[in-house]
Amino acid sequence: MSTLEMKGEIFELVSAVRSENELEKLLQIIREFVSQKISATQKSDDDSDMTPAQVMDLHRAIERSRDERNLISNEEALKRLSKWLN
């Protein structure tokens, strides 16, 4: 089974859960699992002051950055940042 197929199956299983209470429990389990995996594979302590949710957000952003459609040039980034830096 491919990674995409596994993610699809996970999504389908989660979509079948109707109880808000059960969804909250499942969300906590997933957060803990991901947080532990991230902690186990982390190569630096740069984010040691971050909460598990912040670490997950960081890793999601890194994953999104692998898609070139989500990237902008350095020039464009500097142009956008100059609005707040000046």
N, C-alpha and C positions, 0 to 999 in steps of 0.2 A: 504494500500500500504506500502510495507516495505521500509526501508531507502535505501537499494540498488536499489530498483525499482524507487524510487523518484530521486536518483542521476542519474540513467540511463536516466530517462525522461528529467531531466535538461540538461544532456549532449546532448541528441538528439535535444532538442529545440535550444540550443546554436549552435550546428553543422549546423542547418538550416539557421543561419544568415550568409549572404554572404558579406555584406557591411563592409569594414574595419572601417568606421566611426561608424556604428551601433555597431560593436563589441567593439570598444573603449568605447562607452557610456555604454554598458552592463557591461564591465569589471569594469568601475568606480562604477557603481551601486552595483555590487557584492562586490567590495572592501569596499565600505562605509557600506554596510549591515553587512559584516563580522566584520569589525572594530568596529561598534557599538555594535554588539552582544558580542564581546570579551570584550569591555570596560564595558559593563553592568554586565558581569559575572566574571570579574577579581577580584581576592581576595587579590591581593597585588599591590603595586605601583612599583614593581621591574623593570618593563619594561616601566615606564612612559616616559622615554626619547627616546623610540623607535618610529619609524614611523609606520603607520598602516601596511605597507608592511612587515616591520620587525616582527611585532607582528603576522601577518598571517603566515610568514615563520616559526616562532617559534612554533606556534600551529600546523602547518603541520608536523613539525619534531616530535612534541610530539605524534601526531596521528600515524606517521610511527613507532615510538618506541614501540607502542603497539603490533606490529607484531614481534614475537620472531625471525623470519628469518632476521630481520634488526638489531639484537642485537649482541654484541660481549662480551666476558668475560672481567672483570676488568683487568686481566693480559694482555690480548691482547691490550686493550685500553692503558694501561701504556706502553707497548712495543712500540706501534705506537707513543705515545706522547713523549717518550724518545728521539726520533730522533730530535724533535724540542726544547726540554728542555735542552739538553746537549750541 
